[in-house]
Amino acid sequence: METFIVRIYRRIDASAGEPVGTIERVGTGERVGFCDSRELILHLLAADRPSRGTAGPAAKPEETS
């Protein structure tokens, strides 16, 4: 399970009712910003998926004798 810190800031020029802030991944310190609720949800859902190019643990080659 991933753990995140979501910081929501209010800005005068931000659209009324839309959250603006950052998402921080606990453990790595990786941060990403968002400027509306759609981006917030997309970043959280994308963080739950494995990174592209990683198919999991590498399989050990079979030994031949």
Jmol script that loads the backbone (N, CA, C; Angstrom):
load data "model"
ATOM      1  N   MET A   1       0.844  -1.167   0.000  1.00  0.00           N
ATOM      2  CA  MET A   1       0.000   0.000   0.000  1.00  0.00           C
ATOM      3  C   MET A   1       0.892   1.233   0.000  1.00  0.00           C
ATOM      4  N   GLU A   2       0.578   2.190  -0.841  1.00  0.00           N
ATOM      5  CA  GLU A   2       1.311   3.449  -0.933  1.00  0.00           C
ATOM      6  C   GLU A   2       0.748   4.440   0.077  1.00  0.00           C
ATOM      7  N   THR A   3       1.619   5.299   0.584  1.00  0.00           N
ATOM      8  CA  THR A   3       1.192   6.349   1.509  1.00  0.00           C
ATOM      9  C   THR A   3       1.559   7.697   0.900  1.00  0.00           C
ATOM     10  N   PHE A   4       0.625   8.636   0.927  1.00  0.00           N
ATOM     11  CA  PHE A   4       0.817   9.952   0.338  1.00  0.00           C
ATOM     12  C   PHE A   4       0.448  11.038   1.335  1.00  0.00           C
ATOM     13  N   ILE A   5       1.087  12.185   1.178  1.00  0.00           N
ATOM     14  CA  ILE A   5       0.692  13.396   1.886  1.00  0.00           C
ATOM     15  C   ILE A   5       0.137  14.326   0.817  1.00  0.00           C
ATOM     16  N   VAL A   6      -1.107  14.742   0.974  1.00  0.00           N
ATOM     17  CA  VAL A   6      -1.735  15.652   0.020  1.00  0.00           C
ATOM     18  C   VAL A   6      -1.870  17.000   0.705  1.00  0.00           C
ATOM     19  N   ARG A   7      -1.227  18.009   0.119  1.00  0.00           N
ATOM     20  CA  ARG A   7      -1.316  19.371   0.643  1.00  0.00           C
ATOM     21  C   ARG A   7      -2.174  20.179  -0.307  1.00  0.00           C
ATOM     22  N   ILE A   8      -3.216  20.797   0.230  1.00  0.00           N
ATOM     23  CA  ILE A   8      -4.119  21.612  -0.585  1.00  0.00           C
ATOM     24  C   ILE A   8      -3.946  23.063  -0.167  1.00  0.00           C
ATOM     25  N   TYR A   9      -3.654  23.902  -1.161  1.00  0.00           N
ATOM     26  CA  TYR A   9      -3.450  25.329  -0.938  1.00  0.00           C
ATOM     27  C   TYR A   9      -4.556  26.095  -1.653  1.00  0.00           C
ATOM     28  N   ARG A  10      -4.912  27.214  -1.128  1.00  0.00           N
ATOM     29  CA  ARG A  10      -5.884  28.076  -1.801  1.00  0.00           C
ATOM     30  C   ARG A  10      -5.136  29.252  -2.418  1.00  0.00           C
ATOM     31  N   ARG A  11      -5.485  29.582  -3.640  1.00  0.00           N
ATOM     32  CA  ARG A  11      -4.875  30.724  -4.313  1.00  0.00           C
ATOM     33  C   ARG A  11      -5.978  31.672  -4.736  1.00  0.00           C
ATOM     34  N   ILE A  12      -5.668  32.938  -4.739  1.00  0.00           N
ATOM     35  CA  ILE A  12      -6.663  33.938  -5.128  1.00  0.00           C
ATOM     36  C   ILE A  12      -7.066  33.746  -6.586  1.00  0.00           C
ATOM     37  N   ASP A  13      -6.105  33.420  -7.454  1.00  0.00           N
ATOM     38  CA  ASP A  13      -6.422  33.285  -8.875  1.00  0.00           C
ATOM     39  C   ASP A  13      -6.934  31.894  -9.262  1.00  0.00           C
ATOM     40  N   ALA A  14      -6.995  30.979  -8.308  1.00  0.00           N
ATOM     41  CA  ALA A  14      -7.494  29.632  -8.618  1.00  0.00           C
ATOM     42  C   ALA A  14      -9.007  29.657  -8.782  1.00  0.00           C
ATOM     43  N   SER A  15      -9.515  28.749  -9.607  1.00  0.00           N
ATOM     44  CA  SER A  15     -10.955  28.653  -9.808  1.00  0.00           C
ATOM     45  C   SER A  15     -11.640  28.346  -8.479  1.00  0.00           C
ATOM     46  N   ALA A  16     -12.781  28.951  -8.274  1.00  0.00           N
ATOM     47  CA  ALA A  16     -13.534  28.731  -7.034  1.00  0.00           C
ATOM     48  C   ALA A  16     -13.894  27.265  -6.895  1.00  0.00           C
ATOM     49  N   GLY A  17     -13.592  26.695  -5.748  1.00  0.00           N
ATOM     50  CA  GLY A  17     -13.953  25.323  -5.480  1.00  0.00           C
ATOM     51  C   GLY A  17     -12.968  24.279  -5.975  1.00  0.00           C
ATOM     52  N   GLU A  18     -11.973  24.663  -6.754  1.00  0.00           N
ATOM     53  CA  GLU A  18     -10.998  23.693  -7.258  1.00  0.00           C
ATOM     54  C   GLU A  18      -9.773  23.653  -6.353  1.00  0.00           C
ATOM     55  N   PRO A  19      -9.340  22.456  -5.953  1.00  0.00           N
ATOM     56  CA  PRO A  19      -8.157  22.351  -5.103  1.00  0.00           C
ATOM     57  C   PRO A  19      -6.876  22.568  -5.908  1.00  0.00           C
ATOM     58  N   VAL A  20      -5.891  23.175  -5.277  1.00  0.00           N
ATOM     59  CA  VAL A  20      -4.572  23.384  -5.859  1.00  0.00           C
ATOM     60  C   VAL A  20      -3.579  22.954  -4.801  1.00  0.00           C
ATOM     61  N   GLY A  21      -2.580  22.128  -5.168  1.00  0.00           N
ATOM     62  CA  GLY A  21      -1.623  21.711  -4.162  1.00  0.00           C
ATOM     63  C   GLY A  21      -0.595  20.732  -4.675  1.00  0.00           C
ATOM     64  N   THR A  22      -0.062  19.930  -3.737  1.00  0.00           N
ATOM     65  CA  THR A  22       0.969  18.950  -4.071  1.00  0.00           C
ATOM     66  C   THR A  22       0.632  17.599  -3.454  1.00  0.00           C
ATOM     67  N   ILE A  23       1.158  16.561  -4.079  1.00  0.00           N
ATOM     68  CA  ILE A  23       1.052  15.194  -3.562  1.00  0.00           C
ATOM     69  C   ILE A  23       2.481  14.720  -3.339  1.00  0.00           C
ATOM     70  N   GLU A  24       2.773  14.236  -2.154  1.00  0.00           N
ATOM     71  CA  GLU A  24       4.105  13.725  -1.840  1.00  0.00           C
ATOM     72  C   GLU A  24       4.016  12.248  -1.503  1.00  0.00           C
ATOM     73  N   ARG A  25       4.867  11.457  -2.135  1.00  0.00           N
ATOM     74  CA  ARG A  25       4.928  10.026  -1.855  1.00  0.00           C
ATOM     75  C   ARG A  25       5.836   9.821  -0.648  1.00  0.00           C
ATOM     76  N   VAL A  26       5.277   9.288   0.421  1.00  0.00           N
ATOM     77  CA  VAL A  26       6.041   9.053   1.646  1.00  0.00           C
ATOM     78  C   VAL A  26       7.079   7.969   1.374  1.00  0.00           C
ATOM     79  N   GLY A  27       8.263   8.169   1.851  1.00  0.00           N
ATOM     80  CA  GLY A  27       9.331   7.195   1.659  1.00  0.00           C
ATOM     81  C   GLY A  27      10.324   7.645   0.606  1.00  0.00           C
ATOM     82  N   THR A  28       9.817   8.119  -0.530  1.00  0.00           N
ATOM     83  CA  THR A  28      10.709   8.573  -1.600  1.00  0.00           C
ATOM     84  C   THR A  28      10.828  10.093  -1.626  1.00  0.00           C
ATOM     85  N   GLY A  29       9.825  10.785  -1.107  1.00  0.00           N
ATOM     86  CA  GLY A  29       9.839  12.243  -1.138  1.00  0.00           C
ATOM     87  C   GLY A  29       9.463  12.817  -2.491  1.00  0.00           C
ATOM     88  N   GLU A  30       9.092  11.966  -3.441  1.00  0.00           N
ATOM     89  CA  GLU A  30       8.693  12.426  -4.772  1.00  0.00           C
ATOM     90  C   GLU A  30       7.458  13.304  -4.649  1.00  0.00           C
ATOM     91  N   ARG A  31       7.486  14.466  -5.314  1.00  0.00           N
ATOM     92  CA  ARG A  31       6.347  15.394  -5.262  1.00  0.00           C
ATOM     93  C   ARG A  31       5.859  15.727  -6.655  1.00  0.00           C
ATOM     94  N   VAL A  32       4.558  15.928  -6.750  1.00  0.00           N
ATOM     95  CA  VAL A  32       3.943  16.355  -8.002  1.00  0.00           C
ATOM     96  C   VAL A  32       2.831  17.338  -7.650  1.00  0.00           C
ATOM     97  N   GLY A  33       2.668  18.348  -8.486  1.00  0.00           N
ATOM     98  CA  GLY A  33       1.636  19.347  -8.248  1.00  0.00           C
ATOM     99  C   GLY A  33       0.366  19.043  -9.015  1.00  0.00           C
ATOM    100  N   PHE A  34      -0.735  19.639  -8.558  1.00  0.00           N
ATOM    101  CA  PHE A  34      -2.013  19.515  -9.265  1.00  0.00           C
ATOM    102  C   PHE A  34      -2.743  20.846  -9.169  1.00  0.00           C
ATOM    103  N   CYS A  35      -3.598  21.120 -10.151  1.00  0.00           N
ATOM    104  CA  CYS A  35      -4.302  22.408 -10.158  1.00  0.00           C
ATOM    105  C   CYS A  35      -5.816  22.266 -10.223  1.00  0.00           C
ATOM    106  N   ASP A  36      -6.317  21.029 -10.169  1.00  0.00           N
ATOM    107  CA  ASP A  36      -7.767  20.832 -10.076  1.00  0.00           C
ATOM    108  C   ASP A  36      -8.032  19.410  -9.589  1.00  0.00           C
ATOM    109  N   SER A  37      -9.276  19.119  -9.298  1.00  0.00           N
ATOM    110  CA  SER A  37      -9.622  17.810  -8.737  1.00  0.00           C
ATOM    111  C   SER A  37      -9.342  16.673  -9.712  1.00  0.00           C
ATOM    112  N   ARG A  38      -9.476  16.920 -11.005  1.00  0.00           N
ATOM    113  CA  ARG A  38      -9.206  15.895 -12.008  1.00  0.00           C
ATOM    114  C   ARG A  38      -7.736  15.472 -11.955  1.00  0.00           C
ATOM    115  N   GLU A  39      -6.825  16.450 -11.902  1.00  0.00           N
ATOM    116  CA  GLU A  39      -5.396  16.132 -11.826  1.00  0.00           C
ATOM    117  C   GLU A  39      -5.054  15.421 -10.520  1.00  0.00           C
ATOM    118  N   LEU A  40      -5.675  15.809  -9.429  1.00  0.00           N
ATOM    119  CA  LEU A  40      -5.437  15.167  -8.141  1.00  0.00           C
ATOM    120  C   LEU A  40      -5.758  13.674  -8.235  1.00  0.00           C
ATOM    121  N   ILE A  41      -6.935  13.357  -8.747  1.00  0.00           N
ATOM    122  CA  ILE A  41      -7.354  11.959  -8.877  1.00  0.00           C
ATOM    123  C   ILE A  41      -6.452  11.203  -9.853  1.00  0.00           C
ATOM    124  N   LEU A  42      -6.127  11.820 -10.991  1.00  0.00           N
ATOM    125  CA  LEU A  42      -5.278  11.150 -11.982  1.00  0.00           C
ATOM    126  C   LEU A  42      -3.901  10.815 -11.408  1.00  0.00           C
ATOM    127  N   HIS A  43      -3.303  11.735 -10.654  1.00  0.00           N
ATOM    128  CA  HIS A  43      -1.984  11.484 -10.068  1.00  0.00           C
ATOM    129  C   HIS A  43      -2.053  10.360  -9.030  1.00  0.00           C
ATOM    130  N   LEU A  44      -3.090  10.347  -8.231  1.00  0.00           N
ATOM    131  CA  LEU A  44      -3.214   9.293  -7.222  1.00  0.00           C
ATOM    132  C   LEU A  44      -3.455   7.931  -7.863  1.00  0.00           C
ATOM    133  N   LEU A  45      -4.266   7.885  -8.901  1.00  0.00           N
ATOM    134  CA  LEU A  45      -4.518   6.620  -9.590  1.00  0.00           C
ATOM    135  C   LEU A  45      -3.278   6.145 -10.346  1.00  0.00           C
ATOM    136  N   ALA A  46      -2.555   7.067 -10.962  1.00  0.00           N
ATOM    137  CA  ALA A  46      -1.344   6.705 -11.699  1.00  0.00           C
ATOM    138  C   ALA A  46      -0.270   6.197 -10.752  1.00  0.00           C
ATOM    139  N   ALA A  47      -0.216   6.716  -9.536  1.00  0.00           N
ATOM    140  CA  ALA A  47       0.795   6.293  -8.571  1.00  0.00           C
ATOM    141  C   ALA A  47       0.563   4.866  -8.120  1.00  0.00           C
ATOM    142  N   ASP A  48      -0.670   4.385  -8.241  1.00  0.00           N
ATOM    143  CA  ASP A  48      -0.999   3.033  -7.813  1.00  0.00           C
ATOM    144  C   ASP A  48      -0.581   1.990  -8.848  1.00  0.00           C
ATOM    145  N   ARG A  49      -0.310   2.433 -10.081  1.00  0.00           N
ATOM    146  CA  ARG A  49       0.082   1.518 -11.152  1.00  0.00           C
ATOM    147  C   ARG A  49       1.595   1.373 -11.174  1.00  0.00           C
ATOM    148  N   PRO A  50       2.092   0.203 -11.585  1.00  0.00           N
ATOM    149  CA  PRO A  50       3.546   0.050 -11.714  1.00  0.00           C
ATOM    150  C   PRO A  50       4.090   0.955 -12.814  1.00  0.00           C
ATOM    151  N   SER A  51       5.321   1.381 -12.681  1.00  0.00           N
ATOM    152  CA  SER A  51       5.956   2.227 -13.685  1.00  0.00           C
ATOM    153  C   SER A  51       6.074   1.479 -14.997  1.00  0.00           C
ATOM    154  N   ARG A  52       6.065   2.222 -16.103  1.00  0.00           N
ATOM    155  CA  ARG A  52       6.236   1.583 -17.409  1.00  0.00           C
ATOM    156  C   ARG A  52       7.634   1.000 -17.492  1.00  0.00           C
ATOM    157  N   GLY A  53       7.732  -0.125 -18.124  1.00  0.00           N
ATOM    158  CA  GLY A  53       9.029  -0.749 -18.293  1.00  0.00           C
ATOM    159  C   GLY A  53       9.387  -1.696 -17.159  1.00  0.00           C
ATOM    160  N   THR A  54       8.577  -1.741 -16.129  1.00  0.00           N
ATOM    161  CA  THR A  54       8.836  -2.683 -15.045  1.00  0.00           C
ATOM    162  C   THR A  54       7.770  -3.756 -15.087  1.00  0.00           C
ATOM    163  N   ALA A  55       8.202  -4.953 -15.294  1.00  0.00           N
ATOM    164  CA  ALA A  55       7.269  -6.068 -15.385  1.00  0.00           C
ATOM    165  C   ALA A  55       7.322  -6.913 -14.130  1.00  0.00           C
ATOM    166  N   GLY A  56       7.889  -6.398 -13.081  1.00  0.00           N
ATOM    167  CA  GLY A  56       8.003  -7.156 -11.841  1.00  0.00           C
ATOM    168  C   GLY A  56       9.401  -7.730 -11.711  1.00  0.00           C
ATOM    169  N   PRO A  57       9.580  -8.628 -10.769  1.00  0.00           N
ATOM    170  CA  PRO A  57      10.903  -9.206 -10.558  1.00  0.00           C
ATOM    171  C   PRO A  57      11.388  -9.973 -11.786  1.00  0.00           C
ATOM    172  N   ALA A  58      12.665  -9.841 -12.054  1.00  0.00           N
ATOM    173  CA  ALA A  58      13.232 -10.531 -13.222  1.00  0.00           C
ATOM    174  C   ALA A  58      13.270 -12.032 -12.943  1.00  0.00           C
ATOM    175  N   ALA A  59      12.882 -12.785 -13.936  1.00  0.00           N
ATOM    176  CA  ALA A  59      12.898 -14.235 -13.802  1.00  0.00           C
ATOM    177  C   ALA A  59      14.325 -14.744 -13.936  1.00  0.00           C
ATOM    178  N   LYS A  60      14.672 -15.727 -13.156  1.00  0.00           N
ATOM    179  CA  LYS A  60      16.003 -16.328 -13.239  1.00  0.00           C
ATOM    180  C   LYS A  60      16.045 -17.252 -14.429  1.00  0.00           C
ATOM    181  N   PRO A  61      17.130 -17.184 -15.207  1.00  0.00           N
ATOM    182  CA  PRO A  61      17.222 -18.095 -16.361  1.00  0.00           C
ATOM    183  C   PRO A  61      17.328 -19.541 -15.893  1.00  0.00           C
ATOM    184  N   GLU A  62      16.731 -20.434 -16.660  1.00  0.00           N
ATOM    185  CA  GLU A  62      16.775 -21.849 -16.299  1.00  0.00           C
ATOM    186  C   GLU A  62      18.158 -22.398 -16.564  1.00  0.00           C
ATOM    187  N   GLU A  63      18.614 -23.228 -15.654  1.00  0.00           N
ATOM    188  CA  GLU A  63      19.922 -23.847 -15.816  1.00  0.00           C
ATOM    189  C   GLU A  63      19.785 -25.052 -16.735  1.00  0.00           C
ATOM    190  N   THR A  64      20.749 -25.191 -17.622  1.00  0.00           N
ATOM    191  CA  THR A  64      20.764 -26.358 -18.501  1.00  0.00           C
ATOM    192  C   THR A  64      21.993 -27.196 -18.174  1.00  0.00           C
ATOM    193  N   SER A  65      21.811 -28.481 -18.101  1.00  0.00           N
ATOM    194  CA  SER A  65      22.945 -29.367 -17.789  1.00  0.00           C
ATOM    195  C   SER A  65      23.180 -30.345 -18.890  1.00  0.00           C
TER     196      SER A  65
END
end "model"
wireframe off; spacefill off
backbone 0.3
color backbone group
